[in-house]
């Protein structure tokens, strides 16, 4: 059963996963274009385009003639990424501890 209480968080995590998969491909294969990203990740090109826009707004990538490339901010973000994911994981573990008896 999908609940309005968890649906938004689930969708946000799915989108975060997609953004990180796209960023991973850019880091490993820069410069890389939308079609190649879609092919490599099996993500539809319209979703790739959206993820690229978000990553660009965050300053993590920039557009170039041959395709998306990383920026100076990418390195700083990647250094902090593991800690951010650990924090999300810790918070989800805390949710498991909330027991509601009936």
N, C-alpha and C positions, 0 to 999 in steps of 0.2 A: 504494500500500500504506500503510495507516494503522498507525503504530507506537505502542506504548505509551509510547515515549520522547518523542514529539511530540504525542500526542493530548491530553494534559492542557493543555499550553501553548496549543494551538490552540483548545481549548474556552474557556480563560480569556480569550484575546484576543477571541473571538467575544462573550463575555459583557461584556467591557469596552466593546467597540464598541456593544453594545446599551445599556448604562448611559449611555454618552456621548450616544447618539442621543436617549434619553429626557431627559437633562439639558438638551440643546440645545433641545428642544421646550418644556421648562418655562421655561428662561431667555427664550426668544423669545415665549412665549404665555401666561405665567402670569396668573392661575391657570388650570390645565388639569386635567381629570379623566382617569380611566383610559380611558374609552371613546373620548374625543377623541384621547388619546395613541396608542391602538391603531390608530385610523383614520388618523391622520397618519403613523405610522411603519410601518404594515403589520406590526406585531409583535402576536402574540396577547395578549389581555388578561391572561392568567395570567402571562406573561413580563413584561409592563409592570408588573404589581402587584409582582412580585419585584424588578425594577429600582428601583421607587419605594421599596420597603422598604430596599434596600441604600443608596440615595442618602440616605434619611432617617437611617439609622444612621450614615452618614458626616457628617451634619450639613449636607449640601448643599441639601436641600429640607426643607420641613415641610408637613404637611397643613393645609388650611383648608377651610371649608365649600364654597366654590366649586371647590376643586381644589388641586393641588400648587403651592407657591410657593417661590422661592429664599430663602436665608438670607444673613446677613452673610458666612458662610464660603464661599459660592459664589464671590464675587469673588476671594478669595484663592486658591481652588483653580484658577479659570480663569486667573489670572495665572501659576500654576506649571505648568499643564497642558502647554503646548507643550514646556517643558523635560523634563517626564516622558516625553512621547512621543518626543522626540529621543533620550533615554537608551535607551528600548526599541528604537528604530531602530538606534542605534549598537551595541547588544548583538546584535541580529540580524545586522548586518553582520559583526561579529566571528565569529559562527558560520559564516558563509560562508567565512571564511579557514581554517577547520579542514579540511584536506585529508587524507583517509585513502586511501592507496594500497593496492592489493591486488595 
